[in-house]
Amino acid sequence: MSVLVMIPTYNERENVERIVARVRAAVPEVDVVVVDDNSPDGTGALADALAAADPQVHAIHRLVKDGLGGAYREAMRWAMAQGYDVVVEMDADGSHQPEQLPRLLDAIAAGADLVQGSRWVSGGEVVNWPLSRRMISRGGSGYARTALGIRVKDVTGGYRAFRTAALARIDLDEVRSQGYSFQIDMLWHFIRAGFTVREVPITFIEREYGASKMSTRIVVEAMLRVTGWGFKRLVSGRRPAAGPARDPRNPESEVVG
């Protein structure tokens, strides 16, 4: 499989070189694209330098700060145009460990269309989060599961792999979320389209450098969108997605949809 790891950045100069190096060391055959939203701290220039030094590293520059969703949509379209078989979402801050990427790629190779690196399945873990942050994350996933009638345990997680053959059948123009609700939006589109979704356990580690992009506005956007999607599901009479089944080839993995 040809694999592209997509890393969106905004003011991640302290992290971008480190995370790209870790990806290239962990899975040398994959390519990387840094998608920078015109960072004033020089992240984009550093991404260009990394791309100039390594033919498997690329950089996309966007003129405005347009949110996580916009960055991923642009990178996905670029990846499909380049003919990649798989695209991977990964944060720039090191919270998603490149060393665990083979778990996601193995699940894709076993037949999944979307693989969710999950903090909340057996074997998953979160490091350096206070209890309040854990409760918000788990509570948000629980609310989305109830509202949308799905079984994925880590609905908001951002460490994901997509098979581009499936992604090409999703109208990205309909995935309008910009903040972290983009993750729920994409998952919801894949489940409704009938694609196979698997969760595999990951260890999420809170960033060491730079500032988190999470904000009250992002949380509110996610809650409002999930509520709206849930209401539409109830009105349409759509039945909840089938519950997860264990993948016999990977006992730690769950198959959803």
C-alpha positions as CSV (number, residue, x, y, z in Angstrom):
1,M,0.0,0.0,0.0
2,S,1.1,3.6,-0.7
3,V,0.5,5.6,2.5
4,L,0.4,9.3,3.1
5,V,0.5,10.7,6.7
6,M,-1.3,14.1,6.9
7,I,-0.1,16.5,9.6
8,P,-2.0,19.8,9.9
9,T,-0.1,22.6,11.5
10,Y,-0.6,26.0,12.9
11,N,2.2,27.4,15.1
12,E,3.9,24.1,15.5
13,R,7.5,25.0,14.8
14,E,8.6,23.4,18.1
15,N,7.0,20.1,17.1
16,V,6.9,19.6,13.3
17,E,10.5,18.5,12.7
18,R,10.3,16.1,15.6
19,I,7.1,14.5,14.5
20,V,8.1,14.1,10.9
21,A,11.4,12.5,11.9
22,R,9.5,10.0,14.1
23,V,7.1,9.1,11.3
24,R,9.9,8.5,8.9
25,A,11.9,6.4,11.4
26,A,8.9,4.4,12.6
27,V,7.5,3.5,9.1
28,P,10.1,4.5,6.5
29,E,8.0,3.5,3.5
30,V,5.3,6.0,4.2
31,D,5.2,9.6,2.8
32,V,4.3,12.7,4.9
33,V,2.6,15.9,4.0
34,V,2.6,18.9,6.3
35,V,-0.5,21.1,5.8
36,D,0.3,24.6,7.2
37,D,-2.3,27.3,7.7
38,N,0.1,30.2,7.2
39,S,1.6,29.9,10.7
40,P,3.2,33.2,11.8
41,D,5.9,31.3,13.8
42,G,7.6,30.0,10.7
43,T,6.2,26.4,10.7
44,G,5.6,26.6,7.0
45,A,9.2,27.6,6.1
46,L,10.4,24.7,8.3
47,A,8.1,22.3,6.5
48,D,9.5,23.5,3.2
49,A,13.0,22.8,4.5
50,L,12.0,19.3,5.5
51,A,10.5,18.6,2.1
52,A,13.6,19.9,0.3
53,A,15.7,17.5,2.4
54,D,13.5,14.4,1.9
55,P,11.6,13.4,-1.2
56,Q,9.1,11.5,0.9
57,V,8.1,14.7,2.7
58,H,5.8,17.3,1.2
59,A,4.3,20.6,2.2
60,I,1.0,22.2,1.4
61,H,0.5,25.9,2.3
62,R,-2.9,27.4,2.9
63,L,-3.3,31.2,2.9
64,V,-5.6,31.4,5.9
65,K,-6.2,29.7,9.2
66,D,-9.3,27.7,8.2
67,G,-9.6,25.0,10.8
68,L,-8.7,21.4,11.1
69,G,-11.5,20.2,8.8
70,G,-10.4,22.4,5.9
71,A,-6.7,21.3,6.2
72,Y,-7.6,17.6,6.2
73,R,-10.0,18.0,3.3
74,E,-7.4,19.7,1.2
75,A,-4.8,17.1,2.1
76,M,-7.2,14.2,1.3
77,R,-8.0,15.6,-2.1
78,W,-4.3,16.1,-2.9
79,A,-3.6,12.5,-1.7
80,M,-6.3,11.0,-3.9
81,A,-5.0,13.0,-6.9
82,Q,-1.6,11.6,-6.3
83,G,-2.9,8.1,-6.2
84,Y,-2.2,7.1,-2.6
85,D,-4.0,4.0,-1.3
86,V,-4.2,5.1,2.3
87,V,-4.2,8.4,4.2
88,V,-3.6,8.8,7.9
89,E,-4.6,11.7,10.2
90,M,-1.9,12.5,12.8
91,D,-1.5,15.5,15.1
92,A,1.7,17.5,14.9
93,D,2.2,17.7,18.7
94,G,3.3,14.2,19.3
95,S,0.1,13.1,21.1
96,H,-0.3,10.4,18.4
97,Q,2.6,8.1,18.4
98,P,4.0,7.3,15.0
99,E,5.5,4.1,16.5
100,Q,1.9,2.8,16.8
101,L,1.0,3.5,13.1
102,P,1.6,-0.1,12.1
103,R,-1.5,-1.1,14.2
104,L,-3.7,1.1,12.0
105,L,-2.1,0.0,8.8
106,D,-2.5,-3.7,9.7
107,A,-6.2,-3.2,10.3
108,I,-6.5,-1.5,6.9
109,A,-4.6,-4.4,5.3
110,A,-7.1,-6.8,7.0
111,G,-10.0,-5.1,5.2
112,A,-11.1,-2.0,7.2
113,D,-12.1,1.1,5.3
114,L,-11.5,3.4,8.3
115,V,-9.4,2.6,11.3
116,Q,-9.8,4.6,14.5
117,G,-6.9,4.7,16.9
118,S,-8.9,4.5,20.1
119,R,-8.1,5.7,23.6
120,W,-11.2,4.1,25.1
121,V,-11.1,0.5,24.0
122,S,-9.3,-2.3,25.9
123,G,-5.6,-1.6,25.7
124,G,-6.0,2.1,24.9
125,E,-4.5,4.7,27.3
126,V,-4.3,8.4,27.9
127,V,-1.1,9.9,29.5
128,N,-0.8,13.2,31.3
129,W,-4.5,14.2,31.2
130,P,-6.3,15.5,34.3
131,L,-9.5,13.7,35.3
132,S,-11.6,16.6,34.0
133,R,-10.2,16.3,30.5
134,R,-10.8,12.5,30.5
135,M,-14.4,13.0,31.6
136,I,-15.0,15.6,28.9
137,S,-13.6,13.4,26.2
138,R,-15.4,10.2,27.3
139,G,-18.6,12.2,27.9
140,G,-18.5,13.7,24.4
141,S,-17.9,10.3,22.8
142,G,-20.8,8.9,24.9
143,Y,-23.2,11.6,23.9
144,A,-22.3,11.2,20.2
145,R,-22.8,7.4,20.4
146,T,-26.2,7.9,21.9
147,A,-27.3,10.7,19.6
148,L,-26.1,9.0,16.5
149,G,-26.8,5.3,17.4
150,I,-23.3,4.1,16.8
151,R,-20.9,1.8,18.7
152,V,-17.5,3.4,18.1
153,K,-16.0,4.1,21.6
154,D,-13.6,6.9,20.6
155,V,-15.8,9.1,18.4
156,T,-13.6,12.2,18.7
157,G,-10.2,10.6,18.3
158,G,-8.0,12.1,15.6
159,Y,-5.5,9.3,14.9
160,R,-7.1,7.6,11.9
161,A,-6.4,5.8,8.7
162,F,-8.7,5.9,5.6
163,R,-8.7,3.7,2.6
164,T,-8.8,6.2,-0.3
165,A,-11.0,4.0,-2.4
166,A,-13.7,4.4,0.2
167,L,-12.8,8.1,0.8
168,A,-13.4,8.8,-2.9
169,R,-17.0,7.8,-2.4
170,I,-17.5,10.4,0.3
171,D,-18.6,13.9,-0.8
172,L,-16.0,15.9,1.1
173,D,-18.0,19.1,0.4
174,E,-20.7,17.7,2.6
175,V,-18.3,17.4,5.5
176,R,-18.5,21.0,6.6
177,S,-17.2,20.8,10.1
178,Q,-14.1,22.9,10.7
179,G,-13.0,22.1,14.3
180,Y,-12.6,18.8,16.1
181,S,-16.2,17.9,15.2
182,F,-14.7,17.2,11.7
183,Q,-13.7,13.8,13.3
184,I,-17.2,13.0,14.2
185,D,-18.5,14.2,10.9
186,M,-16.2,12.0,8.9
187,L,-16.9,9.0,11.0
188,W,-20.7,9.6,10.7
189,H,-20.3,9.8,6.9
190,F,-18.4,6.5,6.7
191,I,-20.8,4.6,9.0
192,R,-23.9,5.9,7.1
193,A,-22.2,4.8,3.8
194,G,-21.9,1.3,5.1
195,F,-18.1,1.2,5.2
196,T,-16.2,-1.0,7.7
197,V,-14.8,0.9,10.7
198,R,-12.4,-0.7,13.2
199,E,-11.0,0.6,16.4
200,V,-7.5,-0.4,17.6
201,P,-6.0,0.7,20.9
202,I,-3.5,3.5,21.1
203,T,-1.7,5.4,23.8
204,F,-2.4,9.1,23.6
205,I,0.2,11.4,25.2
206,E,-0.5,15.0,26.0
207,R,1.8,17.5,24.1
208,E,5.0,18.7,25.6
209,Y,5.6,21.8,23.5
210,G,3.3,24.5,22.2
211,A,-0.4,25.3,23.1
212,S,-3.4,23.1,22.6
213,K,-5.9,24.3,19.9
214,M,-8.9,23.1,21.9
215,S,-11.4,25.8,22.9
216,T,-14.9,26.3,24.2
217,R,-16.0,27.3,20.7
218,I,-14.7,24.0,19.3
219,V,-16.6,22.0,22.0
220,V,-19.8,23.9,21.4
221,E,-19.5,23.4,17.6
222,A,-19.2,19.7,18.1
223,M,-22.2,19.5,20.5
224,L,-24.5,21.5,18.3
225,R,-23.6,19.5,15.2
226,V,-24.0,16.1,16.9
227,T,-27.4,17.2,18.3
228,G,-28.5,18.3,14.8
229,W,-27.4,15.0,13.2
230,G,-29.0,13.0,16.0
231,F,-32.3,14.9,15.5
232,K,-32.2,14.2,11.8
233,R,-31.6,10.6,12.4
234,L,-34.6,10.3,14.7
235,V,-36.8,12.2,12.2
236,S,-35.7,9.9,9.4
237,G,-36.2,6.8,11.5
238,R,-32.7,5.6,10.7
239,R,-31.9,2.6,12.9
240,P,-28.7,2.6,14.9
241,A,-25.6,1.1,13.3
242,A,-24.8,-2.5,14.1
243,G,-22.8,-3.1,17.3
244,P,-19.1,-3.9,17.2
245,A,-17.8,-7.4,16.5
246,R,-14.4,-8.8,17.3
247,D,-12.0,-9.2,14.5
248,P,-10.7,-12.8,14.8
249,R,-7.4,-11.7,13.2
250,N,-6.9,-9.0,15.9
251,P,-8.6,-9.7,19.2
252,E,-7.9,-6.1,20.4
253,S,-9.7,-4.7,17.4
254,E,-13.5,-4.1,17.0
255,V,-15.3,-4.0,13.7
256,V,-18.1,-1.5,13.5
257,G,-20.5,-1.3,10.5
